[in-house]
Amino acid sequence: MTHRPSTRRRRLLATSLVLATGALLAQGALAQAFPSKPITFVVPFAAGSATDQIARALGQSITDQTRQPVVVDNKGGASGQIAASQVARAPADGYTVLITTNTTHAANEHLYKKLSYDPVKDFAPITGLGKGGQVLVVRMDTPYTNVMDLVAAAKKTPGKLSFGSGSSSSRMAGEMFKQLSGTDILHVPYKSNPNAITDLLGGQIDFMITDTSTGVPQVKGGKLKALGVSTVDRNPLLPEVPTIAEAGVKGYDMGYWFAAYAPAGTPPAVVAKLQELLAAGTKSAAAKSFYDGSGSVAWTTTPDGLAKFQAAETAKWGKVIKAAGIEAE
């Protein structure tokens, strides 16, 4: 015996279908109209940092593509927590985007007992943007001519030498250096790597391992001396500078990545549009200039691909931080 749905049930089903269809059409229309006003890129680090530079390059590309302005809002401090919290609490409409790094979305949850944001639940992943390496720099007037000179000095006076960092990538690079070289070196935190560079030039700290886009111009300008690069392979911008591992600290390898996130709940169609715009932006002349000038490479993903990559990176950074014996603050 066949039971037909009641009239009331048929009406409910029809209404649900209409609502679902309406929602899909609304999302499609929203994506087609997006963006219809200025977009804000929130950056967790100061102007001049690598993240700031890539944000401005991509922002220019999106303006060229859409004729809508992109405003870059630098919110440095608290290892990116200020910026990440701002975006996490922003309207989920696609007009506020976090241009960030592994600092906020892989390392921080292992470095702080209580974060002001949830790196997974509070965000909608959009796309990866790039990957790069770092460079160990010292002042020109120091007696260190290579990495092992620095290691020897650190071992001779434990706890006397200091390194600065303005991001979790920079800090972990320094902590890994201590761990693998068997040295005791004081860590001095900064809001951003350019701030640490200023103090390094002024003699307040002894060295730092910073992103190449911040460090290489100082090296090329004759203001700082490069002793080693952080990746497995030499950096094409500094071909004469050995890797830190090659210079004597065996097993050393520490890079970084950039990515874009929207607030959780941003409509998938809008996320997809942002992914499309940003991916196209990585191929723009301005972005290519950034990648070539910083020794980094373009790297894009799907939203789901970024989510999976972030999960793997979070686990990796957790292991590095634990091995370095760093207690969450």
Secondary structure, 3 states (H helix, E strand, C coil): CCCCCCHHHHHHHHHHHHHHHHHHHHHHHHHHHCCCCCEEEEECCCCCCHHHHHHHHHHHHHHHHHCCCEEEEECCCHHHHHHHHHHHCCCCCCCEEEEEEHHHHHHHHHHCCCCCCCCCCCEEEEEEEEEECEEEEEECCCCCCCHHHHHHHHHHCCCCCEEEECCHHHHHHHHHHHHHHCCCCEEEECCCHHHHHHHHHHCCCCEEEEEHHHHHHHHHCCCEEEEEECCCCCCCCCCCCCECCCCCCCCCCCCEEEEEEEECCCCHHHHHHHHHHHHHHCCCHHHHHHHHHHCCEECCCCHHHHHHHHHHHHHHHHHHHHHCCCCCC
